[in-house]
Amino acid sequence: MGKSDLEIKKENREDFVNKAVALIQEEGIKAFHDFETKYSEFYSGDDYIFVLDNTGNLLVDPPSPSLENTNVYNYQDPNGKYLFQEFINVGKDQGSGWVDYLWPHPETQKPVRKTSFVKQIQIDDTILIVGSGLYLE
């Protein structure tokens, strides 16, 4: 039996994050510029990389640059889920994994189901969470 569309999309998203992680490991935070450049391989439409540190400081969020350099640790989705805390915990406990939550859809701004693949890496003394999400509806 073949893979479902969602399974394929998830595998592609994991590859996308792993490619971003490799770039950070090679270039350090200079790689963030590539993640923020519209129409680059790391930012096109709903496909983008986000990066936060292990205290909840959002370092890269291309569609919402106003959130960059703010602490989102206590941000909750409409169901009360502390999604950024969960990103950090998945990275710390498992190294990488998927987190489901609600997020405003870019076209309607209405909360919809989304899932993100996140991976923890360490650059010098800084622990980072690198991720990318998929809208599920």
C-alpha positions in Angstrom: 0.0 0.0 0.0 1.3 3.4 -0.9 1.9 6.4 1.4 -0.9 8.9 1.9 -0.6 12.5 0.8 -0.1 13.6 4.4 2.7 11.0 5.0 4.5 12.3 1.9 4.0 15.9 2.9 5.3 15.1 6.4 8.4 13.4 5.0 9.1 16.3 2.8 8.7 18.7 5.7 11.2 16.7 7.8 13.6 16.9 4.9 13.0 20.6 4.6 13.8 21.1 8.4 16.9 18.8 8.2 18.2 20.8 5.2 17.8 24.0 7.3 19.5 22.4 10.3 22.5 21.5 8.1 22.7 25.1 6.8 22.7 26.4 10.4 25.3 23.9 11.4 27.5 25.0 8.5 26.9 28.8 8.6 25.6 29.5 12.2 23.1 32.3 12.6 24.1 33.8 9.2 21.8 31.1 7.8 18.8 33.0 9.3 19.0 35.5 6.4 18.3 32.6 3.9 15.2 31.6 5.9 13.9 35.2 5.8 14.4 35.8 2.1 11.1 35.6 0.3 11.0 33.1 -2.7 14.2 31.4 -1.5 14.3 27.7 -1.1 13.5 28.2 2.6 10.6 30.7 2.3 7.8 30.5 -0.3 4.1 30.8 0.6 3.3 28.5 3.5 6.7 26.8 3.3 9.1 28.5 5.7 11.4 27.8 8.5 11.0 29.1 12.0 13.7 29.2 14.7 13.4 29.7 18.5 15.8 29.2 21.3 15.1 26.9 24.3 13.8 29.8 26.4 11.1 30.7 23.9 12.7 33.6 22.1 11.4 33.5 18.5 14.4 34.3 16.3 13.1 33.6 12.8 9.4 33.7 11.7 9.3 35.0 8.1 5.5 35.5 7.8 5.3 37.4 11.1 8.5 39.4 11.4 6.9 41.5 14.2 7.1 38.4 16.4 10.8 38.0 15.9 13.0 38.8 18.9 10.0 38.4 21.2 9.4 35.7 23.8 6.6 33.4 22.8 7.1 30.8 25.6 3.7 31.5 27.2 1.7 31.8 23.9 -1.4 29.6 23.8 -3.4 28.5 20.9 -7.3 28.9 21.1 -7.5 25.5 22.9 -5.0 26.6 25.6 -2.0 24.6 24.3 1.3 26.1 25.0 2.6 25.2 21.5 6.1 26.8 21.8 6.7 25.1 25.1 5.7 21.9 23.4 8.2 22.6 20.6 10.9 23.0 23.1 9.9 19.9 25.1 9.8 17.7 22.0 13.3 18.9 21.1 14.6 18.4 24.5 13.0 15.0 25.2 13.0 13.4 21.7 15.5 15.4 19.6 12.8 15.9 17.0 9.1 15.3 16.4 5.7 16.5 15.4 3.4 18.9 17.4 -0.3 19.5 16.6 -2.0 22.8 17.4 -4.3 25.5 16.1 -2.8 28.5 14.2 -4.5 31.4 12.2 -4.7 30.6 8.6 -2.9 33.2 6.6 -5.8 33.9 4.2 -8.7 33.9 6.7 -6.9 34.5 10.1 -9.3 31.8 11.5 -7.6 29.2 13.7 -7.1 25.9 11.8 -5.4 22.7 12.6 -1.7 22.7 11.9 1.2 20.4 12.7 4.9 21.3 12.8 8.0 19.2 12.7 10.6 20.5 15.1 14.3 19.6 15.7 16.6 20.6 18.4 20.2 21.5 17.6 23.1 23.1 19.5 25.3 25.9 18.0 28.1 26.8 20.3 26.4 27.4 23.7 22.9 28.0 22.2 20.2 25.4 21.9 17.8 26.1 19.0 14.5 24.6 17.9 14.2 24.6 14.1 10.8 23.8 12.6 8.3 24.1 9.8 4.6 23.4 9.7 1.8 22.1 7.6 -1.8 23.3 7.6 -4.1 20.3 7.9 -7.2 21.9 6.5 
